Amino acid sequence: MTDQSTDDIISDDSLNNDWYRVISENGDEMPTYPPGVYHCGTVNPIWLNGSLPTMEDDNVTREACLQTINNTCNEKIAIQILNCVNRFYVYRLPNTTTNSGYCFGSGPVRCPGGLSSESGYYPGCSASFPNATVSPLVKGVLIEGTVYNIPNYDPTPSLASAFKCDFEETHEKSYVYDIHWYINGNSVKEIKNVPYDDINGVLKDSDWKDHYHMNMDVTCDVRIRSSFGSVPSPFYKSQVYKAGLYPEKYDYTVVEGDQTSIQFTSTVPVGCIGSHPDILSNCYQNFYIYQPNYNNDEPNNCHNNIVERDIVFQTDFCGIRIGNLDWKEKKHLQVYGFSDGLYNHQARSTVIKLLTTSLSEVNLIWNNLTIPDIKVTVIDKDSALTGRLCQSYNDPHITTFDGRPYHYMDVGEYVLYRNDRGPYWVHVLLTNCGYGWPGSSCHCGIAIRSRQSLFVIRTCKKISRTDKYMLKQPLTEIRTCVDSDLSVETSGNSYTVTLPIGTEIKFSVAGYSSLITRVSVKPSIYDVRDARGLCGVPSVTKDPSDDFYHREKGPIEKDQEFARSW
């Protein structure tokens, strides 16, 4: 309601008869009911005795009513209204009698600029408040609390985390202040009419911990009064204080086998059960890492710094530690992309969370810390070798891992691929192709070793430089010591053998000739610079200069000498 003793009465008696658009936080719709005298910032409000037009109604003429203390429609006024594409209304309004005005919107009316009141709304809006200003700032602080008996130390007060609304006193010492605290935009505490020297503008955990959790937005608003209970100034608002433990970002990428660092910043000090310097140096809060398993809601716990999933953590105790003396320092969590040794058709990703346990009385504010999931995507390092193949066609024509082609027509048993990491070997038998080409040779056998396991297929009785001697049926043998040593898949006459390091060997047996038509080896990242044989030495940069790696001499240029050494 409008207070005639303090409020500036709105009067539209000097209004020009013209079109107006109303812009207000309360809306632009004229009320279709009598609001009551002394409402809408005036004495006699004017309301709409009818309905607002729709967009299809175009420009309409409506009856407005002036309400007095004796009559809800003491005077009828013709006004025009236009609905502008359902976004806003415009009104053609004639002027009114003194101390009357048009009503718009609903709800309380905020004091306009330069005016203030106890509630910030009418009634009571006035300019009679101090013109001094303040700039409040929220800070994380430690406040003294309970004294605990700690053996071998003199009694000292404990220290607990809190928030302080900090601002400088105005020049006028007689002023009093109001402080309003908010968390995530919701009011949690109010302090009113307090002299500056008596202000205890601190927000304690007891004020909010049952309703909010750390990693929250804290703000404080301050207003000034000339004296106790006088008209307050408008509120002067602080910036949002992000209270909690925050990662630098929430989405990280790490290459398989490499590392990345997740940086954390604490904006709130860590409490302590005492304030003796020796005690302070041993006060800290641990934040433990876990990876949620969304299949059964059980966390994958961290043991000996390793989570058996997609990433590995390098930490002292499976988490990060924030101390009383170093809480302002950045903390880093080293994350390593776990290398699975496999080609992955897409990047792997996981999420990590932080939780707190074993909280002391002075650090209960950290209970149920709410940090959003931190996503870590592991990029498959083997993808650098995507499309890389060593291939040996019959005749034979060979292309190395790094794409260097050459021809070798001899017969015998040769090392196509060898990596002593396992060891992992692929040997091939070459014999005459039998097409009347005495200088040609074709595959008639392959043997694959993985650690102590073996897979062999042979299609020729013996090898020959001049003729072909084939078996009626291929001989196949597999010896496995450990099931994980070899993965052998067959589809008709085609075979795919996968080694534990991700290297893949494919070949097919021709039905018409019983020859092995082509052998291809797809390398893994563990073959880079380590593989040898007729397939050469794979490199990340696809550098063919060292592909002709002689068994004894190392890199050479002569392809026939290189091939004979294997």
C-alpha positions in Angstrom: 0.0 0.0 0.0 1.0 3.6 -0.5 2.0 5.5 2.6 1.0 9.2 2.0 3.2 10.3 4.9 6.4 8.9 3.4 5.9 7.8 -0.2 6.0 9.9 -3.4 2.5 9.6 -4.8 2.3 8.6 -8.4 -0.1 10.8 -10.4 -0.8 10.5 -14.1 -2.6 13.8 -14.4 0.2 15.2 -16.6 0.3 12.2 -18.9 0.2 13.0 -22.6 -2.6 11.2 -24.6 -0.3 8.8 -26.4 0.8 5.1 -26.8 3.0 3.7 -24.0 4.8 0.4 -23.5 5.2 -0.6 -19.8 8.5 -2.2 -18.8 8.4 -3.5 -15.3 9.8 -6.5 -13.3 6.1 -7.0 -12.2 4.9 -7.4 -15.8 3.0 -5.2 -18.2 -0.6 -6.5 -17.8 -3.2 -4.2 -16.5 -5.1 -5.9 -13.6 -8.6 -6.9 -14.5 -9.9 -6.5 -10.9 -9.9 -3.5 -8.5 -6.6 -3.5 -6.7 -7.8 -1.3 -3.8 -7.2 2.3 -3.0 -3.7 3.3 -2.0 -2.2 0.6 -4.2 0.0 0.8 -7.3 1.9 3.7 -5.7 -1.0 6.1 -5.9 -4.2 7.0 -4.0 -6.9 6.1 -6.6 -5.6 3.2 -8.9 -7.0 2.7 -12.4 -7.7 -0.9 -13.5 -9.1 -2.7 -16.6 -12.8 -3.5 -16.5 -12.6 -6.2 -19.2 -10.1 -8.6 -20.8 -6.8 -8.0 -22.4 -6.8 -8.5 -26.2 -5.4 -11.6 -27.9 -3.0 -11.3 -30.9 -6.0 -11.8 -33.3 -7.9 -8.9 -31.7 -5.8 -6.2 -33.2 -6.2 -2.7 -31.7 -9.1 -2.7 -29.2 -10.9 -0.1 -27.1 -11.5 -1.1 -23.5 -13.1 0.5 -20.4 -10.8 1.3 -17.5 -12.1 2.2 -14.0 -10.8 4.7 -11.5 -11.2 3.2 -8.0 -12.0 5.5 -5.0 -12.6 4.7 -1.4 -16.4 4.8 -2.1 -16.6 3.2 -5.5 -14.6 0.6 -7.4 -15.5 2.3 -10.7 -16.0 5.9 -9.8 -14.9 7.1 -13.2 -14.9 5.2 -16.6 -12.0 5.9 -18.9 -11.7 4.7 -22.5 -8.3 3.4 -23.4 -6.8 1.5 -26.4 -4.7 -1.7 -26.1 -2.7 -3.6 -28.7 -1.3 -7.1 -28.3 2.2 -7.2 -29.9 2.7 -10.8 -31.2 2.0 -12.2 -27.7 5.2 -10.6 -26.4 4.0 -7.4 -24.8 1.1 -4.9 -24.7 1.1 -1.2 -25.7 -1.6 1.2 -24.3 -3.0 4.5 -25.5 -3.7 6.3 -22.3 -5.3 9.7 -21.6 -4.2 11.8 -18.5 -6.1 11.3 -15.2 -7.3 13.3 -12.2 -4.8 14.3 -9.5 -3.6 11.5 -7.2 -4.7 8.7 -9.6 -2.6 6.5 -11.8 -2.8 3.4 -14.0 -2.0 0.0 -12.5 0.3 -2.5 -14.3 1.7 -5.9 -13.2 1.1 -7.9 -10.1 2.9 -8.4 -6.8 4.8 -5.9 -4.7 6.3 -2.8 -6.3 10.0 -2.4 -5.9 11.3 1.0 -4.8 12.7 2.8 -7.8 16.3 4.0 -8.1 17.2 6.5 -5.4 14.6 5.3 -3.0 14.7 2.6 -0.3 12.5 1.0 2.4 12.7 -1.7 5.0 11.5 -4.4 2.5 12.8 -2.8 -0.6 9.3 -2.4 -1.9 6.3 0.0 -1.4 5.1 1.2 1.0 7.7 3.2 2.8 10.0 4.0 -0.1 12.1 7.0 0.8 15.3 8.8 0.0 16.0 9.5 3.7 18.9 7.1 4.1 22.7 7.5 4.3 24.4 8.2 1.0 27.5 6.4 2.0 28.4 3.1 0.2 30.3 -0.1 1.1 31.8 -2.9 -1.0 31.3 -6.1 0.9 33.6 -9.1 0.3 33.1 -12.7 1.5 36.3 -14.3 2.9 37.0 -17.8 4.3 38.4 -17.4 7.8 39.2 -19.4 10.9 37.4 -18.6 14.2 38.3 -19.8 17.7 36.2 -22.5 19.3 36.3 -25.2 21.9 39.6 -25.8 23.9 40.5 -29.5 23.7 43.0 -31.1 26.1 45.9 -32.3 23.9 48.7 -34.2 25.7 52.1 -32.4 25.9 50.6 -29.1 24.8 49.3 -26.1 26.6 45.5 -25.6 26.1 44.8 -23.5 23.0 41.5 -22.8 21.3 40.5 -25.0 18.3 40.0 -23.3 15.0 37.0 -23.8 12.8 36.2 -22.6 9.3 33.7 -19.8 8.7 32.9 -17.0 6.3 33.3 -13.4 7.0 31.5 -10.5 5.3 34.3 -8.0 5.2 33.8 -4.2 4.4 35.3 -1.0 5.6 33.5 1.3 8.0 32.0 4.5 6.7 33.2 7.9 7.9 30.1 8.4 10.0 30.7 6.4 13.2 27.1 6.5 14.4 25.8 4.5 11.5 24.5 0.9 12.0 24.5 -1.9 9.6 22.4 -4.9 8.3 24.1 -8.0 7.0 22.1 -10.6 5.0 23.8 -14.0 4.2 22.8 -16.2 1.2 23.9 -19.6 0.1 23.0 -20.6 -3.5 20.8 -17.6 -3.6 18.7 -18.6 -0.5 18.7 -16.5 2.7 20.3 -18.3 5.6 21.1 -15.5 8.2 20.3 -11.9 8.9 21.9 -9.4 11.3 20.2 -6.0 11.7 21.0 -2.6 13.3 24.5 -3.4 14.5 27.2 -0.8 15.1 30.4 -1.5 13.1 32.5 -2.2 16.2 29.9 -4.8 17.4 29.6 -6.6 14.1 30.2 -10.3 14.2 29.5 -10.7 10.6 30.5 -14.4 10.5 28.6 -17.3 8.9 29.3 -20.4 10.9 28.7 -24.0 9.9 25.9 -24.2 12.4 24.0 -21.7 10.3 23.8 -23.9 7.2 25.4 -27.3 7.4 22.1 -29.2 7.8 20.8 -27.8 4.5 23.8 -27.2 2.3 27.1 -28.8 1.3 30.5 -27.4 0.4 31.1 -26.3 -3.2 28.3 -23.8 -2.8 27.9 -20.1 -3.7 28.1 -17.7 -0.7 27.2 -14.1 -0.8 26.5 -11.3 1.7 24.5 -8.1 1.3 25.1 -5.0 3.5 23.0 -1.9 4.0 23.4 1.2 6.1 21.1 3.0 8.5 21.6 6.4 10.1 20.4 5.1 13.4 18.7 2.1 14.9 15.4 1.4 13.0 15.7 4.2 10.5 15.2 3.9 6.8 18.0 1.6 5.4 20.0 2.2 2.3 19.7 -0.1 -0.7 21.7 -3.3 -0.3 25.3 -3.4 -1.4 26.0 -6.9 -2.7 29.2 -8.9 -2.6 30.6 -11.0 -5.5 29.8 -14.7 -5.4 32.3 -16.6 -3.2 32.8 -20.1 -4.5 33.2 -22.0 -1.2 34.8 -25.4 -1.4 37.3 -27.5 -3.3 37.2 -27.0 -7.0 39.0 -28.7 -9.9 40.4 -26.5 -12.6 37.9 -28.0 -15.0 35.6 -31.1 -15.2 36.7 -32.7 -18.4 40.2 -34.0 -19.1 41.9 -36.0 -21.8 44.9 -38.2 -21.4 46.7 -40.3 -24.0 47.0 -44.0 -23.1 50.3 -44.5 -21.3 50.8 -40.7 -20.7 49.7 -38.5 -17.8 47.7 -35.4 -17.1 47.4 -33.3 -14.0 44.1 -32.3 -12.4 44.6 -29.1 -10.4 42.4 -28.5 -7.3 42.0 -25.2 -5.4 40.5 -24.9 -1.9 38.8 -21.6 -1.2 38.1 -22.5 2.5 40.7 -23.0 5.3 41.0 -26.3 7.1 40.2 -26.3 10.8 42.4 -27.6 13.6 41.8 -29.0 17.1 44.3 -26.6 18.5 46.1 -23.4 17.6 49.7 -24.2 18.7 52.0 -24.0 15.7 53.1 -27.6 16.1 49.5 -28.8 16.1 48.6 -26.6 13.1 51.3 -28.3 11.0 49.7 -31.6 11.5 46.1 -30.6 10.8 44.8 -31.5 7.4 41.7 -32.9 5.6 41.9 -35.8 3.2 39.8 -36.1 0.1 39.7 -39.6 -1.2 39.3 -40.7 -4.8 36.9 -43.2 -6.1 35.3 -44.1 -9.5 31.6 -44.8 -9.4 30.6 -48.1 -10.9 27.2 -47.2 -12.4 26.2 -50.8 -12.9 25.9 -51.6 -9.2 26.5 -48.3 -7.5 29.6 -49.7 -5.7 32.7 -47.5 -6.0 35.9 -48.9 -7.5 38.2 -48.2 -4.6 41.8 -47.3 -5.0 44.4 -49.7 -3.7 48.2 -49.0 -3.8 47.6 -46.0 -6.0 45.9 -48.0 -8.8 42.2 -48.2 -9.7 41.7 -51.2 -12.0 39.8 -49.4 -14.6 40.9 -47.0 -17.3 43.1 -44.6 -15.3 45.9 -44.9 -12.7 46.5 -42.3 -10.0 49.9 -41.4 -8.7 49.2 -40.3 -5.1 50.5 -40.9 -1.6 47.3 -42.2 -0.1 44.8 -42.4 -2.9 43.6 -38.9 -2.8 44.6 -35.3 -2.1 45.4 -33.7 1.2 44.7 -30.1 2.2 46.5 -28.8 5.3 45.8 -26.0 7.7 49.0 -24.2 6.7 48.9 -24.9 3.0 45.2 -24.7 2.1 45.8 -21.8 -0.3 48.3 -23.8 -2.4 47.2 -25.6 -5.6 47.0 -29.3 -5.2 47.6 -31.7 -8.2 46.3 -35.2 -8.8 48.4 -37.0 -11.4 46.3 -39.2 -13.6 47.8 -41.8 -16.0 45.9 -43.3 -18.9 46.0 -47.0 -18.4 47.3 -48.8 -21.4 45.2 -51.9 -22.3 47.4 -52.9 -25.2 44.4 -53.1 -27.5 43.1 -51.2 -30.5 40.0 -49.5 -29.2 37.3 -48.5 -31.7 36.7 -45.3 -29.6 38.2 -43.5 -26.7 37.5 -44.8 -23.2 36.2 -42.6 -20.6 35.5 -42.8 -16.9 34.6 -40.4 -14.1 36.2 -39.8 -10.7 34.7 -38.4 -7.5 36.1 -37.1 -4.2 34.7 -38.1 -0.8 35.6 -37.3 2.7 35.7 -39.6 5.7 36.8 -39.4 9.4 35.9 -35.7 9.8 36.9 -34.0 13.0 34.5 -31.7 14.8 36.3 -28.6 13.4 36.0 -29.8 9.8 32.4 -31.0 9.6 31.8 -28.4 6.9 33.4 -30.8 4.5 30.8 -33.5 5.1 29.0 -34.7 2.0 31.2 -32.6 -0.3 29.4 -32.2 -3.6 31.9 -32.0 -6.5 30.4 -32.8 -9.9 31.8 -35.8 -11.7 35.2 -35.2 -13.2 35.4 -36.9 -16.6 38.6 -38.4 -17.9 38.8 -39.6 -21.5 41.6 -42.0 -22.4 42.7 -41.6 -26.0 43.9 -44.9 -27.5 47.6 -44.5 -28.2 47.5 -47.4 -30.6 45.3 -45.2 -32.8 48.6 -43.6 -34.1 49.1 -46.9 -35.9 45.6 -47.1 -37.3 45.8 -48.3 -40.9 49.4 -49.6 -40.5 49.9 -53.1 -41.9 52.8 -55.3 -42.8 51.6 -57.4 -45.7 53.2 -60.3 -47.5 51.6 -61.4 -50.8 52.5 -64.5 -52.6 55.4 -64.3 -55.1 56.2 -62.8 -52.6 55.7 -59.0 -52.4 56.2 -57.5 -49.0 55.3 -54.1 -47.6 56.8 -53.1 -44.2 54.9 -51.5 -41.3 56.0 -48.1 -42.4 55.0 -48.7 -46.0 58.3 -49.6 -47.7 57.7 -52.2 -50.4 60.2 -54.8 -51.6 60.3 -58.3 -53.3 61.9 -61.5 -52.0 61.7 -64.7 -54.0 63.6 -67.2 -51.9 62.2 -70.3 -50.1 62.6 -71.5 -46.6 61.4 -70.5 -43.1 61.6 -66.8 -42.4 60.9 -64.5 -39.4 58.1 -62.2 -40.6 57.7 -60.5 -37.2 59.5 -60.7 -33.9 59.1 -58.8 -30.6 61.1 -60.1 -27.7 58.8 -58.4 -25.2 56.7 -61.6 -24.9 58.4 -63.1 -26.8 56.0 -62.8 -29.7 57.1 -64.3 -33.1 55.5 -64.9 -36.5 57.4 -67.3 -38.8 56.3 -68.2 -42.4 57.2 -71.0 -44.7 57.9 -70.1 -48.4 57.9 -72.7 -51.2 57.6 -72.7 -54.9 54.2 -71.5 -56.1 53.8 -74.4 -58.6 52.7 -72.2 -61.5 55.8 -72.9 -63.7 57.6 -69.9 -62.2 60.9 -71.4 -60.8 61.8 -68.0 -59.3 58.6 -67.4 -57.3 57.7 -68.5 -53.8 54.4 -68.6 -51.9 53.3 -69.1 -48.3 52.6 -72.7 -47.2 52.9 -72.4 -43.4 52.7 -70.0 -40.5 53.7 -70.4 -36.9 52.8 -67.8 -34.2 54.4 -67.8 -30.8 52.9 -65.8 -27.9 55.0 -66.3 -24.7 55.0 -70.0 -24.1 51.9 -70.7 -26.3 52.0 -71.7 -30.0 49.7 -71.8 -33.0 50.8 -73.5 -36.3 49.1 -74.1 -39.6 51.0 -75.8 -42.5 49.7 -76.7 -46.0 52.8 -78.1 -47.7 54.6 -81.4 -47.1 58.0 -79.9 -47.8 59.5 -76.8 -49.3 61.1 -76.8 -52.7 62.7 -74.3 -55.0 61.4 -75.9 -58.2 58.1 -77.6 -57.4 55.1 -77.5 -55.1 54.3 -80.4 -52.6 51.0 -79.7 -50.8 49.1 -81.6 -48.1 45.6 -82.9 -48.8 44.4 -81.2 -45.7 46.2 -78.4 -43.7 47.8 -79.4 -40.5 46.8 -77.2 -37.5 48.1 -77.3 -34.0 47.6 -75.0 -31.0 49.3 -75.3 -27.7 48.3 -72.8 -25.0 49.9 -72.5 -21.6 47.7 -69.6 -20.5 44.3 -68.8 -22.2 45.2 -65.1 -22.4 48.3 -65.8 -24.5 46.5 -66.2 -27.8 43.1 -65.3 -29.2 42.4 -67.3 -32.4 39.3 -66.6 -34.4 38.3 -68.5 -37.6 35.7 -67.8 -40.3 35.8 -70.5 -43.0 39.4 -70.5 -44.2 40.3 -67.2 -42.7 42.2 -66.8 -39.4 42.7 -63.9 -37.0 45.2 -64.3 -34.2 45.5 -61.5 -31.6 48.5 -61.3 -29.2 48.2 -59.9 -25.6 49.9 -56.6 -26.7 47.2 -56.0 -29.3 49.2 -57.1 -32.4 46.9 -58.8 -34.8 47.8 -61.4 -37.5 45.4 -62.3 -40.3 45.7 -64.8 -43.1 43.6 -67.1 -45.3 44.1 -70.5 -46.9 43.1 -70.7 -50.6 40.7 -73.6 -51.3 41.9 -74.2 -54.8 45.7 -74.2 -54.2 46.0 -74.8 -50.4 48.5 -71.9 -50.3 48.3 -69.2 -47.7 47.3 -66.3 -50.0 48.4 -63.3 -47.8 49.7 -62.7 -44.4 49.1 -59.3 -42.7 50.4 -58.1 -39.3 48.8 -55.1 -37.7 51.1 -53.6 -35.1 50.3 -52.3 -31.6 52.0 -49.4 -29.8 54.2 -52.0 -28.1 55.8 -52.9 -31.4 57.1 -49.4 -32.1 60.9 -49.5 -32.3 60.8 -53.1 -30.8 59.5 -55.2 -33.6 62.0 -56.8 -36.1 61.9 -59.2 -39.1 60.7 -59.0 -42.7 58.0 -56.6 -41.6 60.7 -54.0 -40.6 60.6 -51.7 -37.6 57.4 -49.7 -37.0 57.7 -46.1 -35.9 55.0 -43.6 -34.8 56.1 -41.1 -37.5 56.0 -43.8 -40.2 59.7 -43.4 -40.9 60.8 -46.1 -43.4 64.5 -45.3 -43.2 65.3 -48.1 -40.7 62.8 -50.7 -42.1 65.5 -52.9 -43.6 66.9 -53.9 -40.2 69.5 -56.6 -40.6 69.4 -59.3 -37.8 73.1 -58.6 -37.0 74.1 -55.4 -38.7 71.1 -53.2 -37.9 69.7 -50.8 -40.6 71.0 -51.3 -44.1 69.8 -50.3 -47.6 70.0 -53.7 -49.5 66.7 -55.4 -49.3 67.9 -58.9 -50.3 70.7 -58.9 -47.8 68.2 -57.7 -45.1 65.6 -60.4 -46.0 68.2 -63.2 -46.1 69.3 -62.4 -42.5 65.8 -63.3 -41.3 
